């Protein structure tokens, strides 16, 4: 993959652990069943792209642009999104494995996470205003100084969110998962 720019191309069943990604910009490209694990996407721009059934575990995203990117049934374990370029960053996750991911100080307003595993993820100082988490598992995820204004957690589970150190105004929760707002008090509710 020696070209600098790729436009409207479908990459399917490719192993990019052998042939590293070397392009600078991918516009309207589709990646299907590709293996990118441990790859370095630093300073690459992805615009209006779809990743479907790909392994992107431990991908490096230093100064990477993710503009209107959809991840479908992808494995993104251990990915640190905090180093991505903030300008016009827009992502959506559908049925993805996002365990051990990191979002320090990212602005992810109105981001949709649908049926994702988000275990042991870290949302410290992340702005998730208006985001929607549909049927997601947050076991051991960290929410610290996180903005969760109007965020929808109604169908998600296993979150532990301290309302005293996170902004949760008008966030939506459902019973019994809402009890995760009381975890720090170590109380029993029957």
Order of alpha helices (4+ residues) and beta strands (2+ residues): beta-beta-beta-beta-beta-beta-beta-beta-beta-beta-beta
